[in-house]
């Protein structure tokens, strides 16, 4: 397996001439990770804390859904205000994923993983004790930042373990991370409903405290340490991190995303004055990142690494389609077709089940190209089914539509995750993995705006058909992005 520069993606343990700033020189045992289990370096002791950390972001993104009404009633705020409890976590995560990934690459993934869990613990306490609605917004922002550490740190740790052992990370191991995210997001609304009904909505925030503490304990016990080799001594890593973290780049990135999100959240009555602000901030961000020798977002690397750029675009576009259907279809089932909330949830359940099954199957296949092509085809097929749906559509067809969108969710998640792992430079795999999640959250934010645009005040069949047409066009775009990725096709040919 090779990266886009033609160099080995997983170098042999005999080492290379230069030291990796994160993993150190693989030839130096003191500068690389120490395998957690001599029998299986990717076994349960390594994966247990990584999986616990990886479920926190997706479960918090969906768990709040069934507590919004109760929160609004307690604080006397409407749905427009409670919607920011959802949007604030997505925004913080979109910024936090690449930021935490960058820190994982600079300071070591274990350290960043632990710090992220400490932030999650603090966020849970703030939310559980919140005396006013603003404190809940602050808690959700902290949750977005803290939970963003787990996934990029996990990807960086897996790459470090590969370097230390000379073994490529098995695809099923990557698949478990994907399955943890998909499964926890699926059970989030159910868990949130149970907690709200039994212990009150504050339990939705409080539950993060024991989960984070368990993750911290397991991480301290089992996660391997990484040391950065440097001729300048043991404090060089901290000096390098301070020089490379780029706070102005993060601020410009945050401002760009925040302004864009505010615009996208109300496409029915768009505030066109925000678009010039977005363009100015984006231009300033681009200028600053190209000027920095160690930027927050390495635009030069992404520009040179065409396959990685295509993966980000493909992943974000695929999840834009998936989120449009996940939220828009469920809303139409209730308001347009007349199903109760519980029955609409049951109809949507096969989507989560199919995603989980395909995540497992995708993790066991060695290929990337074929599963991603199949995912795009299935997204287009599901869009066709929704385009024909109306109030008289039988239950079987409605269930089929859910399955057709669940299957590509699992295939896209595992396939693009494996693509990022193989395409990203090994010294920045954490930041690269964080940017992958950022592209996904941008898809979610855009999907929310498009749903509001097509539905307005009520979900109708005409609005669903509009969503289906956009989803179909975007699915064809995903297919084109996959088919034109020469690196994926070349990789597929080498495995046949």
Secondary structure, 3 states (H helix, E strand, C coil): CECCCCCECCCCCCCCCCCECCCECCCCHHHCCCCCCCCCCCCHHHHHHHHHHHHHHHHHHHHHHHHHHHHHHHHCCCHHHHHHHHHHHHHHHHHHHHHHHHHHHHHCHHHHHHHHHHHHHHHHHHHHCCCCHHHHHHHHHHHHHHHHHHHHHHHHHHHHHHHHHCCCCCHHHHHHHHHHHHHHHHHHHHHHHHHHHHHCCHHHHHHHHHHHHHHHHHHHHHCCCCCCCCCCCCCHHHHHHHHHCCHHHHHHHHHHHHHHHHHHCCHHHCCCHHHHHHHHHHHHHHHHHHHCCCCCCCHHHHHHCHHHHHHHHHHHHHHHHHHHHHHHHHHHHHHCCCCCHHHHHHHHHHHHHHHHHHHHHHHHCCCCHHHHHHHHHHHHHHHHHHHCCCCCCCHHHHHHHHHHHHHHHHHHHHHHHHHHHHHCCHHHHHHHHHHHHHHHHHHHHHHHHHHHHHHCCCCCHHHHHHHHHHHHHHHHHHHHHHHCCHHHHHHHHHHC
